[in-house]
Amino acid sequence: MSHAFDAASASAETKGAEAPRVPGVLGVLDRALRGFNGVIMLLGGAALVGACLVLSYSVVVRYLLKEPTEWQDEMAVFLIVGATFFSAAAVQAKRGHVAIEALTGLLSPAVNRARLLTADVISLVFCIFFAWKSWSLDHEAWVDGQVSQSTWGPPLWIPYTLMAAGMSLLCLQFALQIAEALAYGPGSAGWAKPKVGLGADLNTNRSDVPLVEPGHAENAHTGTGSPQ
């Protein structure tokens, strides 16, 4: 979905550096969203732990106590769906989504910035469509009173609301990063310096590897020894 650790934020985190502080209204929105994402990540972690406990309880009750359960699978799915979709914006804020970096080191910084900005715009368009469709399904499930086909039969507006709200939050994160990049430069959007990629690794190896081994170079300067 995103170009992820192509970004400078990845290397900045490893070095302990902080992202540049964005001024103005965008800065206020950025800090508010960061704080909200922090809370969401804590809740998402708790939801994943809850899903593990629910499934563990189901195994114990079903196979050890020989008692059937009807709600654990969908409850675990709801918790995982909520954790996944709501945490998507927090992951995007750190450029943590899965990415392909093969071209990063082969392109110039200017072309890389244009590529990353284009990827953000395309991702935003896709997420807007996904959020709109999710809200449409959520409204339909609410109005029609749709429920799951399982014996437990929970209302379907619950997972649809989790999906729609999470994707809407992700859209806001993308829009904020695009606006920051256009207004204050790529550094504020987290991808000022692309991570070293395949092409850069190849070029680095070519420049760093000496044509003559160190021992042979010393012999060449002193005029002693013979090549192996």
QUIBELUR-V836070 format. One record per residue. N is the residue number from 1. PHI is phi in radians with two decimals (999 if undefined). D_CENTER is the distance of its C-alpha to the mean C-alpha in Angstrom with 1 decimal. Layout:
BEGIN
N|PHI|D_CENTER  N|PHI|D_CENTER
END
This chain:
BEGIN
1|999|8.1  2|-2.31|7.0  3|-1.49|8.7  4|0.94|6.1  5|-1.32|8.6  6|-0.99|11.4  7|-1.45|11.3  8|-1.25|13.9  9|-1.07|11.8  10|-1.12|11.2  11|-1.25|14.9  12|-1.13|15.7  13|-1.16|14.3  14|-1.20|16.4  15|-1.70|19.4  16|1.40|19.2  17|-1.37|19.1  18|-1.79|18.0  19|-1.17|16.4  20|-1.09|19.4  21|-1.35|20.7  22|-1.52|20.7  23|-1.48|24.2  24|1.26|25.6  25|-1.10|24.3  26|-1.08|20.8  27|-1.15|20.8  28|-1.09|22.0  29|-1.12|19.4  30|-1.10|16.6  31|-1.18|18.1  32|-1.13|18.7  33|-1.19|15.1  34|-1.09|14.0  35|-1.11|16.7  36|-1.13|15.9  37|-1.11|12.3  38|-1.09|14.0  39|-1.14|16.4  40|-1.08|13.9  41|-1.12|12.2  42|-1.14|15.9  43|-1.15|16.9  44|-1.11|14.1  45|-1.09|15.3  46|-1.13|18.8  47|-1.15|18.1  48|-1.17|17.0  49|-1.10|20.1  50|-1.07|22.2  51|-1.09|21.3  52|-1.10|22.4  53|-1.16|25.5  54|-1.08|26.3  55|-1.18|26.2  56|-1.14|28.1  57|-1.06|30.7  58|-1.08|31.0  59|-1.12|31.8  60|-1.12|34.4  61|-1.18|36.1  62|-1.33|36.3  63|-1.75|37.4  64|-1.75|39.2  65|-1.64|40.7  66|1.04|41.1  67|-2.02|39.9  68|-1.28|37.8  69|-2.20|34.7  70|-2.11|33.4  71|-1.97|30.4  72|-1.19|28.1  73|-1.13|26.1  74|-1.22|25.2  75|-1.08|24.6  76|-1.11|22.1  77|-1.09|20.4  78|-1.06|20.3  79|-1.15|18.8  80|-1.20|16.0  81|-1.06|15.4  82|-1.09|15.4  83|-1.11|13.0  84|-1.20|10.5  85|-1.31|10.9  86|-1.27|11.5  87|-1.46|8.5  88|-1.06|6.1  89|-1.19|7.4  90|-1.14|7.2  91|-1.17|3.6  92|-1.13|4.2  93|-1.06|7.3  94|-1.73|6.6  95|0.98|5.2  96|-1.78|3.3  97|-1.30|2.9  98|-1.06|6.6  99|-2.53|9.1  100|-1.94|12.8  101|-1.89|14.4  102|-1.05|18.0  103|-1.59|19.1  104|-1.02|17.6  105|-1.38|20.7  106|-1.59|23.1  107|-1.83|22.6  108|-1.25|24.0  109|-0.99|22.0  110|-1.14|23.2  111|-1.16|22.2  112|-1.10|18.7  113|-1.11|18.3  114|-1.12|19.7  115|-1.13|17.5  116|-1.19|14.2  117|-1.14|15.7  118|-1.09|16.8  119|-1.11|13.4  120|-1.11|12.2  121|-1.13|15.5  122|-1.10|15.4  123|-1.10|12.0  124|-1.10|13.6  125|-1.06|16.7  126|-1.09|15.2  127|-1.17|13.4  128|-1.10|16.8  129|-1.10|18.7  130|-1.09|16.7  131|-1.13|17.1  132|-1.04|20.8  133|-1.14|21.5  134|-1.15|20.1  135|-1.15|22.3  136|-1.12|25.1  137|-1.15|24.9  138|-1.13|24.7  139|-1.11|27.8  140|-1.11|29.6  141|-1.15|29.0  142|-1.21|30.2  143|-1.18|33.3  144|-1.47|34.3  145|1.13|33.7  146|-1.20|31.8  147|-2.27|31.3  148|-1.18|30.0  149|-1.42|32.5  150|-1.34|32.5  151|-1.14|35.4  152|-1.19|33.4  153|1.15|32.5  154|-1.27|29.9  155|-1.17|29.3  156|-1.39|26.6  157|-1.17|25.6  158|-1.13|23.7  159|-1.14|20.8  160|-1.13|21.0  161|-1.14|20.8  162|-1.08|17.7  163|-1.12|16.0  164|-1.14|17.5  165|-1.17|16.7  166|-1.12|13.0  167|-1.23|12.7  168|-1.12|15.1  169|-1.12|13.0  170|-1.15|10.0  171|-1.05|12.9  172|-1.08|14.2  173|-1.13|11.2  174|-1.07|11.3  175|-1.06|15.0  176|-1.13|15.1  177|-1.16|13.3  178|-1.13|15.6  179|-1.11|18.5  180|-1.13|18.0  181|-1.12|17.8  182|-1.29|21.0  183|-1.53|22.8  184|-2.18|22.2  185|1.73|20.9  186|-1.16|17.8  187|-1.05|17.7  188|-1.24|16.9  189|-1.61|13.8  190|1.62|12.4  191|-2.44|13.5  192|-1.23|17.2  193|-2.11|17.8  194|-1.04|16.0  195|-1.13|15.6  196|-1.08|18.7  197|-1.91|18.4  198|-1.07|21.0  199|-1.10|23.5  200|-1.16|23.4  201|-1.06|23.9  202|-1.12|26.9  203|-1.15|28.4  204|-1.12|28.0  205|-1.09|29.7  206|-1.16|32.5  207|-1.42|33.2  208|-1.50|33.0  209|-1.37|35.2  210|-1.26|38.8  211|-1.23|41.3  212|-2.16|43.7  213|-1.08|43.0  214|-0.94|43.7  215|-1.11|46.9  216|-1.21|48.2  217|-1.12|47.5  218|-1.12|49.5  219|-1.11|52.3  220|-1.13|52.3  221|-1.27|52.7  222|-1.50|55.5  223|1.38|57.2  224|-1.92|57.4  225|1.38|56.1  226|-2.42|55.5  227|-1.12|52.3  228|-1.29|51.3
END
